Amino acid sequence: MSMARARSSAAALRDPAGPAGPREMPAELAEAAFDLFSERGVRNVHLDEVAARAGVTKGSLYWHYDSKKALLEAACLHYYRTWQRRIHAEVRGRADPLERLEGAIRFSVRSCLLDERNRVFSTEVFAMSLHDTDLRRGWAQFYDTVREFYVGLFEAARAAGRLDTGDPRGAVNLMLHCFEGIKQRASFEPEILSQGEAIVRQLMGILLGPGRPRGKK
């Protein structure tokens, strides 16, 4: 998979298009790769195992992805797309903008920290990206979409009079820094994940800062 194609796919995540259409073989292979990578680690998975999980021949796999790195990039895009689709669905039914913001935080804690598969996969990819420019670029683009999504939720809450604070982007950046720090700590101190609700409150506290929530209009 070319990085130009990966960048195009990542950009498309900014505006999820609702329910997906019929699944195609590349998507099936990317999902199978994600499943195996998250269960056993990227370095411990062979391409023939991905083909077997997806129910195709190794030749069919190579027709779509000519290397393990290309398949890993596809698995990353599967992770990015799935996360974006699910968080948009999580907040879509909430009328109050402050509740949408808190719902997004709660979903992020549940899906990125408490879900072991997602946490392990994203932590490993993050580590690998330190020495891989392509992975790092894709990860950075995903973070950009996440940050802009949260900034949008924050600004909507402020515009509705539900928050009163001067720097939404700074607050979101600080919250995301802390979130990633908790994820890294969980690799060595898994017991902190038992405090899921406390983590939600702490992250919301960072976003609210001195701008405490106002009553509903």
C-alpha positions as CSV (number, residue, x, y, z in Angstrom):
1,M,0.0,0.0,0.0
2,S,1.5,3.3,-1.0
3,M,1.7,6.1,1.6
4,A,-0.3,8.4,-0.8
5,R,-3.1,5.9,-0.6
6,A,-2.8,5.6,3.1
7,R,-2.9,9.4,3.5
8,S,-6.0,9.6,1.4
9,S,-7.7,6.9,3.5
10,A,-6.7,8.7,6.7
11,A,-8.0,12.0,5.5
12,A,-11.4,10.3,4.7
13,L,-11.7,9.5,8.4
14,R,-12.5,13.1,9.1
15,D,-16.0,12.6,7.8
16,P,-17.2,9.1,8.4
17,A,-19.9,8.1,5.9
18,G,-22.1,6.0,8.1
19,P,-22.7,2.3,7.7
20,A,-20.1,0.6,5.5
21,G,-21.0,-1.1,2.3
22,P,-20.2,-4.7,1.3
23,R,-16.9,-5.7,2.7
24,E,-14.1,-6.4,0.2
25,M,-11.2,-8.8,0.5
26,P,-8.5,-6.1,1.4
27,A,-10.7,-5.1,4.4
28,E,-11.1,-8.7,5.4
29,L,-7.4,-9.2,5.3
30,A,-6.7,-6.0,7.2
31,E,-9.1,-7.1,10.0
32,A,-7.6,-10.5,10.2
33,A,-4.2,-9.0,10.5
34,F,-5.3,-6.6,13.2
35,D,-6.8,-9.5,15.1
36,L,-3.6,-11.5,15.0
37,F,-1.3,-8.6,15.6
38,S,-3.2,-7.5,18.7
39,E,-3.4,-11.1,20.0
40,R,0.2,-12.1,19.5
41,G,2.3,-9.1,18.5
42,V,3.3,-7.9,15.1
43,R,6.7,-9.7,15.0
44,N,5.2,-13.0,16.0
45,V,2.6,-13.3,13.2
46,H,3.4,-14.7,9.8
47,L,1.6,-13.8,6.6
48,D,0.4,-17.3,6.0
49,E,-1.4,-17.2,9.4
50,V,-3.2,-14.0,8.4
51,A,-4.3,-15.7,5.1
52,A,-5.5,-18.7,7.1
53,R,-7.5,-16.4,9.5
54,A,-9.1,-14.7,6.6
55,G,-9.8,-17.9,4.8
56,V,-7.7,-17.2,1.7
57,T,-4.5,-18.5,0.1
58,K,-1.2,-16.8,0.8
59,G,-1.1,-15.9,-2.9
60,S,-4.4,-14.1,-2.6
61,L,-3.0,-12.2,0.4
62,Y,0.1,-11.1,-1.6
63,W,-2.2,-10.0,-4.5
64,H,-3.5,-7.3,-2.2
65,Y,-0.6,-6.7,0.2
66,D,2.9,-7.4,-1.1
67,S,4.7,-7.2,2.3
68,K,4.1,-7.5,6.0
69,K,4.7,-3.8,6.4
70,A,1.9,-3.0,3.8
71,L,-0.4,-5.4,5.8
72,L,0.5,-3.6,9.0
73,E,-0.3,-0.2,7.5
74,A,-3.7,-1.7,6.4
75,A,-4.3,-3.0,9.9
76,C,-3.6,0.4,11.3
77,L,-6.1,2.0,8.9
78,H,-8.6,-0.7,10.0
79,Y,-8.0,0.4,13.6
80,Y,-8.3,4.1,12.8
81,R,-11.5,3.7,10.8
82,T,-13.2,1.4,13.3
83,W,-12.4,3.8,16.2
84,Q,-13.7,6.8,14.3
85,R,-16.9,5.1,13.2
86,R,-17.6,3.9,16.7
87,I,-16.9,7.2,18.5
88,H,-19.1,9.1,16.1
89,A,-21.9,6.6,16.7
90,E,-21.3,7.0,20.5
91,V,-21.9,10.7,20.6
92,R,-24.5,11.0,17.7
93,G,-27.5,10.4,19.9
94,R,-26.6,12.8,22.7
95,A,-28.4,16.2,22.4
96,D,-26.4,18.1,25.1
97,P,-22.9,19.1,23.9
98,L,-21.3,18.6,27.3
99,E,-22.7,15.1,27.4
100,R,-21.3,14.4,24.0
101,L,-17.9,15.5,25.2
102,E,-18.1,13.3,28.3
103,G,-19.4,10.4,26.2
104,A,-16.5,10.7,23.9
105,I,-14.0,10.6,26.8
106,R,-15.8,7.6,28.3
107,F,-15.7,5.8,25.0
108,S,-12.0,6.5,24.5
109,V,-11.2,5.1,27.9
110,R,-13.3,2.0,27.3
111,S,-12.0,1.4,23.8
112,C,-8.4,2.5,23.9
113,L,-7.4,1.7,27.5
114,L,-9.7,-1.0,28.9
115,D,-10.0,-2.9,25.6
116,E,-6.7,-4.9,25.8
117,R,-6.6,-5.7,22.1
118,N,-6.7,-2.1,21.1
119,R,-4.4,-1.0,23.8
120,V,-1.7,-3.6,23.0
121,F,-1.9,-3.0,19.3
122,S,-1.7,0.8,19.4
123,T,1.1,0.7,22.0
124,E,3.2,-1.7,19.8
125,V,2.6,0.3,16.7
126,F,3.5,3.5,18.6
127,A,6.8,1.9,19.6
128,M,7.6,0.6,16.1
129,S,6.8,4.1,14.6
130,L,9.8,5.5,16.5
131,H,12.0,3.9,13.8
132,D,9.5,3.9,10.9
133,T,8.7,7.1,9.2
134,D,5.6,5.8,7.3
135,L,4.0,4.3,10.5
136,R,4.8,7.5,12.4
137,R,3.2,9.7,9.7
138,G,0.1,7.6,9.6
139,W,-0.2,7.6,13.4
140,A,0.4,11.4,13.5
141,Q,-2.5,11.9,11.0
142,F,-4.8,9.8,13.1
143,Y,-3.9,11.8,16.2
144,D,-4.7,15.0,14.2
145,T,-8.2,13.7,13.5
146,V,-8.7,12.8,17.1
147,R,-7.6,16.2,18.3
148,E,-9.8,18.0,15.9
149,F,-12.7,15.9,16.8
150,Y,-12.3,16.7,20.5
151,V,-11.7,20.4,19.8
152,G,-15.0,20.4,17.8
153,L,-16.9,18.9,20.7
154,F,-15.3,21.3,23.2
155,E,-16.1,24.3,21.0
156,A,-19.7,23.2,20.5
157,A,-20.1,22.9,24.3
158,R,-18.7,26.4,24.8
159,A,-20.9,27.9,22.0
160,A,-23.9,26.4,23.7
161,G,-23.0,28.1,27.0
162,R,-22.2,24.8,28.7
163,L,-18.5,25.6,29.2
164,D,-16.5,28.8,29.9
165,T,-12.8,28.5,29.1
166,G,-10.4,30.3,26.9
167,D,-8.2,27.7,25.3
168,P,-10.1,24.6,24.0
169,R,-7.1,23.4,21.9
170,G,-4.7,23.7,24.7
171,A,-7.0,21.8,27.1
172,V,-7.6,19.0,24.5
173,N,-3.8,18.7,23.8
174,L,-3.2,18.4,27.6
175,M,-5.9,15.8,27.9
176,L,-4.5,13.7,25.1
177,H,-1.0,13.9,26.5
178,C,-2.3,12.5,29.8
179,F,-4.4,9.9,28.1
180,E,-1.3,8.5,26.2
181,G,0.7,8.6,29.4
182,I,-1.9,6.5,31.2
183,K,-1.8,4.0,28.2
184,Q,2.0,3.7,28.5
185,R,1.9,3.3,32.3
186,A,-0.7,0.5,31.9
187,S,2.0,-1.6,30.2
188,F,3.9,-1.7,33.5
189,E,1.1,-1.0,36.0
190,P,-2.0,-2.7,34.7
191,E,-3.7,-2.2,38.0
192,I,-4.4,1.4,37.1
193,L,-6.9,0.2,34.5
194,S,-9.2,-0.9,37.3
195,Q,-9.9,2.8,37.9
196,G,-11.7,3.3,34.7
197,E,-14.3,5.7,36.0
198,A,-11.8,7.7,38.0
199,I,-9.7,8.1,34.7
200,V,-12.8,9.5,33.0
201,R,-13.3,12.0,35.8
202,Q,-9.7,13.0,35.7
203,L,-9.6,13.5,31.9
204,M,-12.8,15.5,32.1
205,G,-11.3,17.6,34.9
206,I,-8.4,18.5,32.6
207,L,-10.8,19.6,29.8
208,L,-13.0,21.6,32.2
209,G,-10.2,23.2,34.0
210,P,-11.3,26.5,35.6
211,G,-14.2,26.7,33.1
212,R,-16.6,24.7,35.1
213,P,-19.8,23.4,33.3
214,R,-22.8,25.7,33.3
215,G,-26.4,24.6,33.7
216,K,-28.3,23.7,30.6
217,K,-29.8,26.5,28.6
